[in-house]
Amino acid sequence: MVLEDIPNMLGEATQTPAASTAQTLLANQDPVVLIIGVVLIIATVLLLLFLKKILVNSLSGLVLWAIATFVFHVDLPFYASLIVSLVFGPAGIGTLMILRFMAIA
């Protein structure tokens, strides 16, 4: 046994199975795959957050459209106002109400 081999022997003996698995995975894989995976996860999370805001905006616009049409009996064009409320949300309904007040819509 040579003195230079002692740290290598101790390192191999004290290495946990998880550490050896991690070393073999990192040694055999390209780091580009890891980077692409992390970027895809981040993009998915951001897309879901963005879609959640769009969904809440559309549903609130639909609820306000139903209240304006059925509760307050505002005479808005049916399909046009429904589409505007789904796409633009409460801002679209507000714009349609202002246009209706001015007798444009």
Secondary structure, 3 states (H helix, E strand, C coil): CCHHHHHHHHHHHHCCHHHHHHHHHHHHCCHHHHHHHHHHHHHHHHHHHHHHHHHHHHHHHHHHHHHHHHHCCCCCCHHHHHHHHHHHCHHHHHHHHHHHHCCCC
